Amino acid sequence: MRILVTGASGLIGTQLCKHLLSKGHSLHILTTRSPWQVENEKTQIFKWDPQNNDIDDRALVGVEAVINLAGAKINQRWTTKSKAAILKSRTESTRLLFDIIQKTQHKVHVINASAIGIYRSNFNKQYTETDKVFSDAFDGVVVRQWEEEAKQFEKLSCHTTILRIGLVLSNAGGVFIPLSTPSRWGFGAWFGNGQQWQSWIHIDDLVGVIVHCLKYQLIGYVNATAPNPVRQKDLIRTIAKVAGAPQFLPGLPKVVLSFFLGEMHKLVFDSIHAKPQKLLDSRYQYKFSDIKSCVTDLIQKKK
């Protein structure tokens, strides 16, 4: 299968592209930088510029699926400027893909990234894909607008999958390194009372979920999370235990993190229990379904 990937140099995209190539797929990659020649004959690089509504039409030639992972990182201080970049990098890129697919009348399976941040923080509720209790906070608004753009692909009779991705755990980037490093030295601490739900997923399973959605034509909203979310306090304790380190520090007060992180501090205090009902119903086989096996794998690979 020939697959078009955006955000290929990011945490998810890097691992996904490596896996797809290992399975014999060929890739078209869109980049905002100048295209470069790659040694792998199964990979072609094309340029696009979502801000200026510019894209190389050849990127869609022969493509059967589009995986859109483009977007500025959200774990940065939320200034007025960064907020605009976070929103526009998602909505403008998705809209440009819609325009080119509409123009070429190309029928493809579109898998568009999203996030569980669309759900309202709640310490007691369990969300599935059918729930519509959405967050009014900045990240929730971003995700809702992003999904509205992605839903447009359905108008083109394209199979459309919107992946609501949870907390991605990986040694290559994301939150696991800053969470696990102090824990390994006995200085791990949760945020607040640590009772907030963390709906996580191992990077290998996230790649597996994307492939699963392609293979079995899963459409609509899909919670891309492991089936067993964990309280943040238990996540930190598990990291320390697997690393063989003590865990004695109390939780970090919200007022402290609010001072250092600004509005973005809500990302570490929000509680979202997102159940991957569609993946369970379609019998996706998780490599890491519980937090202990996930943390053990990542820490062992890091040694």
C-alpha angles and dihedrals in degrees: 000000000000111000131189113217129190122191088031094154094055129096094272098032095054094054093040095052092048090052095046092051091049088057093053100258121139121229139215110195125197117211135178089215127075109289116252135200115258126202093224107090090205092064127074125181124215132181128237136169111198093183090061096034092244127142137159105248091208090072090081098049110124093353119147099180138027121206110193113197097149119135142112114263113271095204094085130098108287104236122159089260096047092046090056091048093048092052100040095045088061104037098039094048092048092047091050091052089050091051095051094045090049091048095050093038087224115167108217140152106253119204109188123189119236133155142240086239085092088079120083115252109260129162094204109032126091114211128210128181092270095060117105101189097125132186121250092200122107097266091046092052091049092052093047092053090045091053092047088059092046092050088063090076088072088067087064092055090249120148100250126199121182111197114207097201122204131205104319113217115204142138090228097067144307125084102321096080096052089043097047102039097069091039091058089057094047096258100104118137136174126225120260111328091340093232095118115117117246113203100200138173132194113242091239091056092047089056088046091051092053091051090045091054090051095047097046098032095237108185136186123029118348124186102222097203138113115266093244114058115191137213111255092240090056091048092056092044091050092052091050093046095049090046090050092238131133120253113205108134119109123234120290111250118245092233091060095050091042088058094051101035103030117202090346089074088088089075091070096040099046116106115213122166103190116180116206094224096160093050091048092047090050090048099241107183109228120213089201115026098157130051096238094058090045095050092043091054094049095046093047091050090050094057 
